[in-house]
């Protein structure tokens, strides 16, 4: 899974391509590549809505594996209804890692759409995970520019 670490220790992953058609039960990033929350305290799915013809609910699901298993379940409270007329709006779904059932081995997450016509409903989804500990910064080749405004 591609992603990179910002200097302020934020993991960023593009979950789908810009203006990707979304269908019912789509997993973002994908059913075979859930996001590992190991070492992450706080997480945010940042969603840019393109055009929608169908209302959908976006829910964060958790699993015990990076690939979907029979134990997949919803992260309580981590969901958002998106209206069919929410075209060109932004939304965020934030949750703390302590909302994940780590006691029972859950540490992977994905965002799931409840509905969508596929060809007419478009979303762009990013994941931001805020690290809970200091570590060396590694800059991925896809990290092009850094702007810091310091007073």
C-alpha positions as CSV (number, residue, x, y, z in Angstrom):
1,X,0.0,0.0,0.0
2,X,1.4,3.4,-0.9
3,X,1.6,6.2,1.6
4,X,4.2,8.4,3.2
5,X,5.1,9.9,6.6
6,X,5.0,13.7,7.0
7,X,7.6,15.3,9.2
8,X,5.0,15.8,11.9
9,X,4.5,12.0,12.0
10,X,1.2,11.8,10.1
11,X,0.7,8.7,7.9
12,X,-1.1,9.6,4.7
13,X,-2.6,7.0,2.3
14,X,-4.6,7.7,-0.8
15,X,-7.4,5.2,-0.7
16,X,-8.6,5.6,-4.2
17,X,-7.9,7.6,-7.3
18,X,-9.4,11.1,-7.8
19,X,-13.0,10.9,-9.0
20,X,-13.4,7.2,-8.6
21,X,-16.8,5.7,-9.1
22,X,-18.1,4.2,-5.9
23,X,-20.6,1.3,-5.7
24,X,-22.4,-0.4,-2.8
25,X,-20.1,-2.2,-0.4
26,X,-16.9,-0.8,-1.9
27,X,-13.9,-0.9,0.4
28,X,-11.5,2.0,0.4
29,X,-8.6,1.4,0.0
30,X,-9.7,-2.1,-1.1
31,X,-10.8,-5.4,0.3
32,X,-7.4,-6.8,0.0
33,X,-5.5,-3.9,1.5
34,X,-6.9,-2.7,4.8
35,X,-5.0,0.0,6.7
36,X,-2.8,-1.1,9.6
37,X,-3.4,1.1,12.7
38,X,-0.3,-0.3,14.6
39,X,1.4,2.7,16.2
40,X,-1.5,5.1,15.4
41,X,-3.4,7.0,18.1
42,X,-5.9,9.0,16.0
43,X,-7.2,8.5,12.5
44,X,-9.2,10.5,9.9
45,X,-10.8,9.5,6.6
46,X,-10.9,12.7,4.5
47,X,-13.5,12.4,1.7
48,X,-14.0,14.7,-1.2
49,X,-17.4,14.2,-2.7
50,X,-17.5,14.6,-6.5
51,X,-21.0,14.1,-8.0
52,X,-23.6,11.9,-6.3
53,X,-26.9,10.6,-7.6
54,X,-27.4,8.3,-4.6
55,X,-27.3,9.0,-0.9
56,X,-24.8,6.7,0.9
57,X,-23.5,6.0,4.3
58,X,-19.8,5.8,4.8
59,X,-18.7,3.6,7.7
60,X,-15.4,2.6,9.2
61,X,-15.0,-1.1,9.6
62,X,-12.3,-2.9,11.5
63,X,-10.8,-6.4,11.0
64,X,-8.1,-8.7,12.4
65,X,-6.2,-8.9,9.1
66,X,-5.0,-6.7,6.3
67,X,-7.3,-8.7,4.1
68,X,-11.0,-9.1,4.9
69,X,-12.0,-11.9,7.2
70,X,-15.3,-13.2,8.6
71,X,-14.7,-11.2,11.8
72,X,-15.0,-7.7,10.1
73,X,-17.2,-5.3,12.1
74,X,-18.2,-1.6,12.3
75,X,-16.3,0.9,14.4
76,X,-19.1,2.2,16.6
77,X,-19.9,5.8,15.8
78,X,-17.5,6.2,12.9
79,X,-19.9,6.8,10.1
80,X,-21.4,9.6,8.0
81,X,-24.5,9.8,5.9
82,X,-23.7,11.6,2.6
83,X,-26.8,13.1,0.8
84,X,-27.3,12.7,-2.9
85,X,-27.0,16.5,-3.2
86,X,-23.7,16.8,-1.3
87,X,-21.8,17.3,-4.6
88,X,-18.4,18.9,-4.3
89,X,-18.3,19.0,-0.5
90,X,-15.7,17.6,1.9
91,X,-16.3,15.4,4.9
92,X,-14.2,13.8,7.6
93,X,-14.7,10.7,9.7
94,X,-12.4,10.8,12.8
95,X,-11.9,8.1,15.4
96,X,-9.4,7.2,18.1
97,X,-7.5,4.0,17.9
98,X,-8.9,3.0,21.3
99,X,-12.3,2.7,19.6
100,X,-10.9,-0.4,17.7
101,X,-11.3,-3.7,19.5
102,X,-7.5,-4.3,19.9
103,X,-8.1,-6.7,22.8
104,X,-9.5,-9.2,20.3
105,X,-6.8,-8.6,17.7
106,X,-8.5,-5.9,15.6
107,X,-6.0,-3.4,14.2
108,X,-6.9,-2.9,10.5
109,X,-9.5,-0.5,9.1
110,X,-11.3,0.3,5.8
111,X,-14.0,2.7,4.8
112,X,-17.2,1.1,3.3
113,X,-19.9,2.7,1.2
114,X,-23.4,1.5,1.8
115,X,-24.8,2.5,-1.6
116,X,-23.8,3.9,-4.9
117,X,-24.8,3.6,-8.5
118,X,-21.2,3.1,-9.5
119,X,-21.1,5.0,-12.8
120,X,-22.7,8.2,-11.4
121,X,-21.3,8.5,-7.8
122,X,-17.8,9.7,-7.3
123,X,-15.6,10.0,-4.1
124,X,-11.9,10.7,-3.5
125,X,-10.8,9.2,-0.1
126,X,-7.6,9.8,1.9
127,X,-6.6,8.4,5.2
128,X,-4.6,10.3,7.8
129,X,-3.2,8.5,10.8
130,X,-1.5,10.4,13.6
131,X,1.4,8.5,15.1
132,X,1.7,7.9,18.9
133,X,5.4,7.8,19.1
134,X,8.5,9.4,17.7
135,X,10.4,7.7,14.9
136,X,12.8,8.6,12.1
137,X,11.2,10.3,9.2
138,X,11.2,8.5,5.8
139,X,10.2,10.5,2.8
140,X,8.6,8.5,0.0
141,X,9.4,9.4,-3.6
142,X,5.8,10.5,-4.0
143,X,6.3,13.4,-1.5
144,X,6.9,16.3,-3.8
145,X,6.8,19.5,-1.8
146,X,6.8,20.7,1.8
147,X,5.6,24.1,2.9
148,X,6.0,25.2,6.5
149,X,4.9,28.6,7.8
150,X,6.7,29.3,11.1
151,X,6.2,32.5,13.1
